[in-house]
Amino acid sequence: MAMTGQRHRGDRPWLVHAPFAVILLLLAAAVVRAVQYHWREGAVLVGVALFVAGVLRAVLPEERAGLLAIRGKAVDILTYGALCAAVLYISLTIVGGPFDASS
């Protein structure tokens, strides 16, 4: 009889970090777009990464959330959602200035 919390030889403990790796890949894509002077697309990708982080935090159990779990589940989901909304709002509504691509 196996005790809860013990690891078996066939377990893959590194898989717990896969959700965070997905977020890091999205953020890397955001940085690439921003460096290529497509800052708005980069900012939208940051918002998408926050949205995906919130969804993953909502659907994954605590022991599989890895580094996406910072506080309690509800606090994490609300924080990721609020930051996503703020970043998307700012990136989609700023006009003019040195980064304006419409001219």
Secondary structure, 3 states (H helix, E strand, C coil): CCCCCCCCCCCCHHHHHHHHHHHHHHHHHHHHHHHCCCHHHHHHHHHHHHHHHHHHHHHCCHHHCHHHCCCCHHHHHHHHHHHHHHHHHHHHHCCCCCCCCCC
